[in-house]
């Protein structure tokens, strides 16, 4: 879980792991639900999930998360306001989760854990900004090619509709692009 954070001390790692609980979620099950305050930071140990919101009875996929990644409904988790997004398991998924209050308490005792959290937030921000640029300045074909290159597991695990939504294109456009590649 903390392999990407070599500066995190053993005491902080052990304290964090002590606060975790494991949850299994079946395919289609929700980790977080729109309209509720997000109370957990998750780490996917097995499986995958997607974040999406619903507008006019249509799911709009915002992001995908795979094994070895942290996820949460970030705006809600930080602001303590109701979430506008859902987080759904795309397959049977096992997550380790920590409660918001527990995490905040650990920050008081382990400053290196607070720094690690900041690094997680920075990565989240970078991903969000890249996604914004990705959808605004790249063609549909280039968006799909980037997904194939940088996140190929998503193509294997997500439905065509979820991928099309994430790439901001219709299923028909995605099908045409896939047929030409």
KENU-631272 format. One line per 10 residues: their letters; for each residue x negated, y, z of N, C-alpha, C. Coordinates in nm, 3 decimals. Example, Ala and Ser with C-alpha at 12.3 -4.5 7.8 and 13.67 -1.06 7.14 Angstrom:
REM residues 2
AS	-1.319/-0.569/0.780/-1.230/-0.450/0.780/-1.320/-0.330/0.780 | -1.285/-0.225/0.708/-1.367/-0.106/0.714/-1.290/0.003/0.787
***
This chain:
REM residues 181
XXXXXXXXXX	-0.082/-0.120/0.000/0.000/0.000/0.000/-0.086/0.126/0.000 | -0.194/0.121/0.075/-0.278/0.241/0.087/-0.409/0.229/0.012 | -0.420/0.135/-0.080/-0.544/0.115/-0.155/-0.587/0.241/-0.229 | -0.491/0.319/-0.275/-0.523/0.440/-0.350/-0.561/0.557/-0.259 | -0.562/0.534/-0.126/-0.596/0.639/-0.030/-0.707/0.590/0.063 | -0.830/0.581/0.014/-0.939/0.521/0.093/-0.978/0.602/0.217 | -0.940/0.730/0.221/-0.978/0.813/0.336/-0.884/0.798/0.455 | -0.776/0.725/0.437/-0.679/0.706/0.545/-0.736/0.609/0.648 | -0.739/0.652/0.772/-0.796/0.571/0.880/-0.712/0.450/0.915 | -0.778/0.351/0.973/-0.710/0.226/1.010/-0.600/0.249/1.113
XXXXXXXXXX	-0.624/0.341/1.206/-0.522/0.370/1.308/-0.394/0.424/1.246 | -0.408/0.513/1.149/-0.291/0.569/1.080/-0.220/0.462/0.999 | -0.297/0.377/0.932/-0.237/0.268/0.854/-0.156/0.176/0.943 | -0.214/0.137/1.056/-0.145/0.046/1.147/-0.020/0.110/1.206 | -0.029/0.236/1.242/0.086/0.307/1.299/0.198/0.317/1.195 | 0.161/0.345/1.071/0.260/0.356/0.963/0.327/0.221/0.941 | 0.247/0.117/0.927/0.300/-0.017/0.901/0.391/-0.065/1.014 | 0.363/-0.022/1.137/0.446/-0.059/1.251/0.587/0.000/1.240 | 0.599/0.111/1.172/0.729/0.180/1.158/0.809/0.130/1.038 | 0.750/0.045/0.956/0.818/-0.002/0.835/0.915/-0.115/0.864
XXXXXXXXXX	1.021/-0.118/0.786/1.104/-0.238/0.784/1.121/-0.277/0.637 | 1.138/-0.407/0.615/1.153/-0.459/0.478/1.300/-0.481/0.447 | 1.336/-0.450/0.323/1.474/-0.465/0.278/1.472/-0.528/0.139 | 1.560/-0.625/0.118/1.581/-0.683/-0.015/1.707/-0.620/-0.072 | 1.701/-0.582/-0.198/1.815/-0.524/-0.267/1.839/-0.604/-0.394 | 1.961/-0.648/-0.413/1.995/-0.722/-0.534/1.999/-0.628/-0.655 | 1.989/-0.684/-0.773/1.999/-0.606/-0.896/2.128/-0.526/-0.894 | 2.115/-0.396/-0.921/2.232/-0.308/-0.921/2.263/-0.247/-0.786 | 2.198/-0.296/-0.681/2.220/-0.241/-0.547/2.154/-0.105/-0.533 | 2.213/-0.020/-0.449/2.162/0.116/-0.432/2.077/0.129/-0.305
XXXXXXXXXX	1.961/0.187/-0.321/1.878/0.225/-0.207/1.924/0.360/-0.153 | 1.956/0.449/-0.244/2.007/0.581/-0.208/2.128/0.613/-0.294 | 2.219/0.693/-0.238/2.342/0.723/-0.308/2.367/0.873/-0.312 | 2.410/0.918/-0.427/2.447/1.057/-0.449/2.545/1.102/-0.340 | 2.523/1.224/-0.290/2.613/1.280/-0.189/2.572/1.251/-0.046 | 2.472/1.165/-0.028/2.424/1.130/0.106/2.283/1.188/0.126 | 2.248/1.216/0.250/2.112/1.263/0.279/2.019/1.143/0.276 | 1.909/1.156/0.205/1.810/1.048/0.195/1.727/1.043/0.322 | 1.730/0.930/0.389/1.662/0.916/0.518/1.538/0.827/0.515 | 1.498/0.779/0.396/1.385/0.687/0.389/1.289/0.721/0.276
XXXXXXXXXX	1.163/0.693/0.302/1.060/0.688/0.199/1.036/0.539/0.176 | 1.038/0.498/0.049/1.027/0.356/0.013/0.894/0.329/-0.056 | 0.852/0.203/-0.042/0.738/0.152/-0.116/0.783/0.019/-0.175 | 0.776/0.006/-0.307/0.822/-0.117/-0.372/0.713/-0.223/-0.362 | 0.746/-0.333/-0.297/0.652/-0.444/-0.288/0.678/-0.550/-0.395 | 0.804/-0.564/-0.437/0.842/-0.654/-0.546/0.960/-0.592/-0.619 | 0.958/-0.599/-0.751/1.073/-0.553/-0.828/1.054/-0.415/-0.888 | 1.168/-0.350/-0.913/1.166/-0.219/-0.978/1.296/-0.145/-0.948 | 1.292/-0.015/-0.966/1.410/0.068/-0.940/1.410/0.184/-1.037 | 1.527/0.244/-1.048/1.538/0.365/-1.128/1.616/0.468/-1.048
XXXXXXXXXX	1.581/0.594/-1.072/1.655/0.706/-1.015/1.742/0.762/-1.126 | 1.868/0.790/-1.093/1.958/0.846/-1.194/2.064/0.931/-1.128 | 2.125/1.016/-1.205/2.242/1.088/-1.158/2.353/1.068/-1.261 | 2.472/1.099/-1.220/2.588/1.077/-1.307/2.652/1.211/-1.339 | 2.671/1.235/-1.467/2.740/1.355/-1.514/2.839/1.312/-1.621 | 2.964/1.356/-1.606/3.070/1.324/-1.701/3.076/1.173/-1.728 | 3.073/1.096/-1.620/3.079/0.949/-1.624/2.966/0.885/-1.704 | 2.853/0.952/-1.711/2.738/0.900/-1.784/2.615/0.898/-1.692 | 2.545/0.784/-1.688/2.422/0.774/-1.610/2.308/0.841/-1.686 | 2.234/0.926/-1.616/2.118/0.990/-1.676/1.996/0.949/-1.592
XXXXXXXXXX	1.911/0.865/-1.651/1.794/0.813/-1.580/1.686/0.920/-1.573 | 1.639/0.942/-1.452/1.537/1.045/-1.426/1.398/0.984/-1.417 | 1.389/0.867/-1.353/1.257/0.805/-1.336/1.272/0.656/-1.310 | 1.160/0.587/-1.328/1.148/0.445/-1.299/1.036/0.427/-1.198 | 1.050/0.329/-1.111/0.946/0.298/-1.013/0.923/0.147/-1.013 | 0.797/0.109/-1.004/0.758/-0.032/-1.010/0.681/-0.070/-0.884 | 0.642/-0.199/-0.874/0.564/-0.246/-0.761/0.444/-0.155/-0.738 | 0.417/-0.133/-0.610/0.300/-0.053/-0.575/0.323/0.097/-0.580 | 0.448/0.139/-0.594/0.478/0.282/-0.602/0.572/0.324/-0.489 | 0.550/0.446/-0.442/0.640/0.506/-0.345/0.756/0.570/-0.421
XXXXXXXXXX	0.872/0.575/-0.359/0.984/0.646/-0.419/1.081/0.690/-0.310 | 1.156/0.791/-0.343/1.262/0.843/-0.258/1.341/0.943/-0.340 | 1.451/0.988/-0.288/1.524/1.100/-0.349/1.459/1.225/-0.290 | 1.351/1.268/-0.353/1.257/1.364/-0.295/1.323/1.493/-0.247 | 1.409/1.553/-0.328/1.472/1.679/-0.287/1.550/1.660/-0.157 | 1.627/1.556/-0.149/1.708/1.528/-0.031/1.619/1.491/0.088 | 1.519/1.410/0.064/1.430/1.366/0.171/1.360/1.484/0.237 | 1.315/1.579/0.157/1.243/1.695/0.210/1.339/1.799/0.268 | 1.444/1.832/0.193/1.534/1.942/0.233/1.635/1.900/0.340 | 1.659/1.769/0.354/1.758/1.713/0.445/1.899/1.750/0.401
XXXXXXXXXX	1.916/1.773/0.271/2.047/1.802/0.212/2.094/1.680/0.133 | 2.224/1.677/0.101/2.280/1.566/0.025/2.207/1.550/-0.109 | 2.187/1.426/-0.146/2.117/1.394/-0.270/2.208/1.408/-0.391 | 2.152/1.446/-0.502/2.225/1.450/-0.628/2.193/1.326/-0.712 | 2.107/1.240/-0.660/2.067/1.123/-0.738/2.095/0.992/-0.664 | 2.095/0.886/-0.741/2.106/0.750/-0.691/1.975/0.679/-0.720 | 1.940/0.585/-0.634/1.825/0.499/-0.662/1.876/0.356/-0.662 | 1.861/0.290/-0.777/1.919/0.159/-0.801/1.811/0.055/-0.831 | 1.824/-0.063/-0.772/1.734/-0.174/-0.804/1.767/-0.224/-0.944 | 1.665/-0.238/-1.030/1.686/-0.288/-1.166/1.679/-0.440/-1.171
XXXXXXXXXX	1.634/-0.500/-1.063/1.624/-0.645/-1.049/1.619/-0.670/-0.899 | 1.618/-0.794/-0.858/1.604/-0.819/-0.714/1.474/-0.754/-0.669 | 1.484/-0.667/-0.569/1.371/-0.583/-0.532/1.350/-0.585/-0.381 | 1.224/-0.591/-0.342/1.188/-0.583/-0.200/1.114/-0.452/-0.178 | 1.161/-0.377/-0.079/1.096/-0.251/-0.045/1.059/-0.250/0.102 | 0.953/-0.178/0.132/0.921/-0.143/0.270/0.964/0.001/0.284 | 1.030/0.034/0.394/1.079/0.171/0.408/1.049/0.224/0.548 | 1.034/0.356/0.552/1.011/0.424/0.679/1.112/0.536/0.690 | 1.166/0.556/0.809/1.262/0.662/0.833/1.193/0.797/0.833 | 1.267/0.898/0.789/1.216/1.036/0.786/1.164/1.077/0.923
XXXXXXXXXX	1.242/1.055/1.027/1.204/1.098/1.162/1.077/1.026/1.208 | 1.065/0.899/1.175/0.945/0.823/1.213/0.823/0.879/1.143 | 0.837/0.909/1.015/0.726/0.964/0.938/0.682/1.098/0.994 | 0.778/1.185/1.025/0.744/1.317/1.080/0.673/1.302/1.214 | 0.715/1.206/1.296/0.650/1.181/1.423/0.506/1.132/1.405 | 0.485/1.048/1.305/0.349/0.999/1.278/0.256/1.112/1.234 | 0.310/1.210/1.164/0.228/1.322/1.119/0.167/1.398/1.237 | 0.240/1.404/1.347/0.191/1.474/1.467/0.071/1.402/1.528 | 0.069/1.272/1.515/-0.037/1.192/1.576/-0.152/1.159/1.481 | -0.123/1.160/1.351/-0.223/1.116/1.251/-0.229/1.218/1.137
XXXXXXXXXX	-0.316/1.314/1.150/-0.327/1.419/1.048/-0.370/1.363/0.912 | -0.449/1.254/0.914/-0.490/1.195/0.787/-0.370/1.133/0.714 | -0.269/1.091/0.786/-0.147/1.040/0.724/-0.069/1.155/0.659 | -0.071/1.269/0.724/-0.005/1.387/0.666/-0.075/1.427/0.536 | -0.206/1.418/0.533/-0.281/1.447/0.410/-0.244/1.348/0.300 | -0.233/1.221/0.335/-0.195/1.118/0.239/-0.057/1.148/0.182 | 0.035/1.187/0.267/0.170/1.224/0.223/0.163/1.342/0.125 | 0.078/1.437/0.154/0.061/1.550/0.063/0.012/1.503/-0.074 | -0.078/1.407/-0.075/-0.127/1.352/-0.202/-0.015/1.281/-0.278 | 0.071/1.210/-0.206/0.187/1.146/-0.269/0.278/1.253/-0.331
XXXXXXXXXX	0.302/1.361/-0.257/0.385/1.471/-0.309/0.320/1.537/-0.431 | 0.190/1.554/-0.427/0.120/1.612/-0.542/0.136/1.524/-0.665 | 0.123/1.394/-0.649/0.141/1.301/-0.761/0.284/1.308/-0.813 | 0.379/1.317/-0.723/0.520/1.329/-0.762/0.539/1.456/-0.846 | 0.482/1.567/-0.801/0.494/1.693/-0.873/0.430/1.684/-1.012 | 0.312/1.626/-1.019/0.243/1.612/-1.149/0.328/1.528/-1.244 | 0.381/1.418/-1.195/0.466/1.332/-1.276/0.589/1.408/-1.325 | 0.650/1.485/-1.236/0.768/1.565/-1.272/0.734/1.668/-1.379 | 0.622/1.735/-1.364/0.583/1.836/-1.463/0.550/1.771/-1.597 | 0.479/1.659/-1.594/0.449/1.588/-1.719/0.577/1.544/-1.788
XXXXXXXXXX	0.673/1.499/-1.710/0.802/1.456/-1.765/0.874/1.572/-1.832 | 0.869/1.689/-1.770/0.932/1.807/-1.828/0.867/1.843/-1.961 | 0.736/1.843/-1.966/0.664/1.872/-2.090/0.692/1.764/-2.194 | 0.692/1.640/-2.148/0.717/1.523/-2.231/0.849/1.537/-2.307 | 0.956/1.577/-2.238/1.087/1.585/-2.304/1.104/1.712/-2.386 | 1.033/1.817/-2.353/1.051/1.945/-2.424/0.968/1.955/-2.552 | 0.852/1.894/-2.554/0.759/1.920/-2.664/0.723/1.800/-2.751 | 0.770/1.683/-2.716/0.735/1.566/-2.795/0.857/1.514/-2.871 | 0.830/1.457/-2.986/0.938/1.398/-3.066/0.989/1.272/-2.997 | 1.106/1.227/-3.037/1.164/1.105/-2.980/1.067/0.987/-2.999
XXXXXXXXXX	1.010/0.976/-3.116/0.916/0.867/-3.145/0.794/0.874/-3.052 | 0.739/0.995/-3.036/0.622/1.011/-2.951/0.655/0.981/-2.804 | 0.774/1.016/-2.760/0.815/0.985/-2.623/0.818/0.834/-2.602 | 0.871/0.762/-2.700/0.877/0.616/-2.688/0.736/0.556/-2.692 | 0.651/0.605/-2.782/0.514/0.555/-2.791/0.437/0.581/-2.661 | 0.459/0.696/-2.599/0.395/0.725/-2.471/0.441/0.628/-2.363 | 0.572/0.601/-2.362/0.624/0.506/-2.264/0.562/0.368/-2.286 | 0.550/0.326/-2.411/0.487/0.197/-2.443/0.342/0.193/-2.395 | 0.272/0.304/-2.411/0.131/0.306/-2.375/0.109/0.316/-2.225 | 0.182/0.405/-2.159/0.153/0.435/-2.019/0.239/0.359/-1.918
XXXXXXXXXX	0.356/0.312/-1.957/0.444/0.238/-1.865/0.510/0.121/-1.936 | 0.433/0.030/-1.996/0.491/-0.078/-2.075/0.584/-0.170/-1.996 | 0.562/-0.184/-1.867/0.647/-0.272/-1.786/0.791/-0.222/-1.782 | 0.809/-0.093/-1.795/0.945/-0.038/-1.794/1.023/-0.091/-1.914 | 0.958/-0.098/-2.027/1.025/-0.147/-2.149/1.071/-0.291/-2.129 | 0.995/-0.368/-2.053/1.029/-0.508/-2.027/1.141/-0.522/-1.924 | 1.155/-0.426/-1.834/1.246/-0.441/-1.720/1.375/-0.361/-1.730 | 1.371/-0.248/-1.796/1.489/-0.161/-1.803/1.575/-0.197/-1.923 | 1.702/-0.165/-1.914/1.792/-0.188/-2.028/1.765/-0.084/-2.136 | 1.809/-0.113/-2.257/1.792/-0.020/-2.369/1.861/0.113/-2.336
XXXXXXXXXX	1.979/0.105/-2.277/2.053/0.227/-2.241/1.978/0.311/-2.139 | 1.917/0.246/-2.040/1.841/0.319/-1.938/1.718/0.385/-1.999 | 1.651/0.313/-2.088/1.532/0.369/-2.154/1.572/0.487/-2.242 | 1.677/0.471/-2.319/1.724/0.580/-2.406/1.758/0.704/-2.323 | 1.829/0.683/-2.213/1.865/0.794/-2.125/1.740/0.863/-2.071 | 1.645/0.784/-2.024/1.520/0.837/-1.970/1.444/0.918/-2.075 | 1.445/0.869/-2.198/1.372/0.936/-2.307/1.453/1.048/-2.371 | 1.574/1.071/-2.321/1.661/1.178/-2.369/1.695/1.161/-2.517 | 1.746/1.041/-2.549/1.787/1.012/-2.686/1.903/0.913/-2.682 | 1.969/0.898/-2.793/2.078/0.801/-2.801/2.021/0.661/-2.816
XXXXXXXXXX	2.105/0.562/-2.787/2.064/0.422/-2.805/2.035/0.396/-2.952 | 2.113/0.457/-3.040/2.093/0.438/-3.185/1.956/0.492/-3.229 | 1.920/0.610/-3.178/1.788/0.666/-3.212/1.677/0.576/-3.162 | 1.691/0.529/-3.038/1.591/0.439/-2.982/1.580/0.311/-3.065 | 1.693/0.256/-3.107/1.692/0.134/-3.188/1.622/0.157/-3.321 | 1.646/0.271/-3.384/1.577/0.303/-3.511/1.427/0.315/-3.491 | 1.385/0.380/-3.383/1.243/0.396/-3.355/1.178/0.259/-3.330 | 1.244/0.176/-3.252/1.190/0.043/-3.222/1.179/-0.043/-3.346 | 1.274/-0.028/-3.438/1.272/-0.107/-3.561/1.154/-0.070/-3.651 | 1.108/0.055/-3.642/0.998/0.102/-3.727/0.861/0.077/-3.667
X	0.856/0.035/-3.543/0.725/0.015/-3.475/0.686/-0.131/-3.482
***
